[in-house]
Amino acid sequence: MVLDSKRNRVDFILDPCARLMRNVNPNTISLLALIIAALAGLMLFFSDRWDALLIFAALAVLVSGFFDGLDGKVARLSGKTSKKGDFVDHVLDRYADVLLIGAVAISTWCSPYIGVIAIVGVLLTSYMGTQAQAVGAGRHYGGILGRADRMVLLIAMPILQYVLMTTGSSSLDLVLIKTNFLEIMMIWFAVVGNITAVQRAWTTYRVLK
């Protein structure tokens, strides 16, 4: 939510691109965002074998996020907004989340237990937001960890991990444990994602009669 509330600050980039792509089907743009997210996930999974993939993955996440922010603007500009399109966008977004975070969860970068909790947190966060709308409370984007925040971390942490690896080490020694930037990211998703889901659930519950 920290960054979700500031999405309009990139409109100066998205709006001209949306005008250029106004004849493109918004669902095609959503699908393209998913495909690029899947490629980013593959690169994250294999990045323990070739560390340069961390940089390519970060760039792919950035491009995927760009198209994800573009589809809705193109739909509004071309008069193609619809409930069906909104539904497709959300479905593909959830698949993108799972492909990106799941790739790290099953990689050597992260404990699988942390990975599972991270995926649960991210999916429940999104579910609580749309469930609020389903029960008539309006779509809920509140809480600590929004999708924009996740995307920024999925860009920044692979880059930081790559920088760390240029020093000749792939791990951070934190007193009693060894970890890395990707695992720290997943711990954040696991903890803060579930806190955000609870925040959204509680906020929605309080406004219902």
Helices and strands as residue ranges (DSSP letters): G 4-10, H 11-20, H 26-46, H 53-77, H 83-105, H 112-134, H 147-165, E 172-174, E 177-179, H 181-207
